[in-house]
Amino acid sequence: MVVTGGQRLRVVVPLLGGVGLFELAVPCEVFGCDRVDLTPRWYHLTLCQADPGPRRTPDGLRLEAPAGLAALETADLVVVPAGISSRPPESLLAALRRAHRRGARLATVCSGVFVLAAAGLLEGRTVTTHWMYAERLRRDHPGIRVAESALYTDDGDILTSGGTAAGIDLCLHIVRKDFGTAIAAEVGRRMVIAPHREGDQTQYIPPPAAPAGQADSLGSVLDWALHRLHEPLTLRQFAERAAMSTRTFGRHFSRQVGLTPLRWLNQQRLTAARELLETTDLTVDRIAERTGFATGQLLRQHFRRALRTTPSAYRRTFGA
């Protein structure tokens, strides 16, 4: 979805029993903070709940939303935070079904996916949740495909995320879809978080021990590569930078990042190309040279494969 004209997207977050405080705070921070200095079309956020009265968090806090479920009737985006202490009220499930039929996007953070599953909205879909809940979701809802290692999934009108910090990645992904890479990156900078991660990166990987006699230098290698996206980088160069064999480095990289070095590199180049399309008037060929795609034709191929659009169409939508 791309926000057009003067409209502001209406984001509604239902307050659940057993709600996780961090997972509730994530959509409030991303969508609820006033960021009209970035765009006058920024989101308007509302908290709602099915029944009056405070909700208790696992930490013992008592929270109460100012609005009822009527807020869902006009929502453009509904973000369901973690909270699975009991079956959600049927009134909430019915309101979510109506919102979905009306065309609203539905997103979940962590175990919030169980609410959409209870509403019957995930049959045949591929979703994710916190890796600790994946087997339960698979067992309770066998018609759902569970990608437990993914940071987040985007099926257009249904978006789901893994645990805790993965919810930030999903929310920034939504901002990027609505307003472009530059604004999403600025929101990330204001939140002082790491650069945007793609949804197919790994949600959780046990930290591997570095090879004997070698420091775990992957962070410095990634930083080195990000400053050389315009160069024809190879796996051998990555490995030499990390003082590893190519085989050891490839295995080490995949365990840490969840992607192969080449796939990660292409994602970073696409992100850089998108930012240049949004913020400069450089030609597609020149942007391709700056971001390591060599030719405009190759950039167009990667753009269409990853984003299902062309660089020119993307610039028309998100260009300054």
Helices and strands as residue ranges (DSSP letters): E 10-14, H 21-27, I 28-32, E 44-48, E 55-56, E 62-63, G 69-74, E 77-80, H 90-102, E 105-108, G 110-112, H 113-118, E 126-127, G 131-133, H 134-140, E 145-146, E 152-154, E 158-161, H 166-179, H 181-190, H 218-226, H 235-241, H 246-257, H 261-279, H 284-290, H 296-307, H 311-318
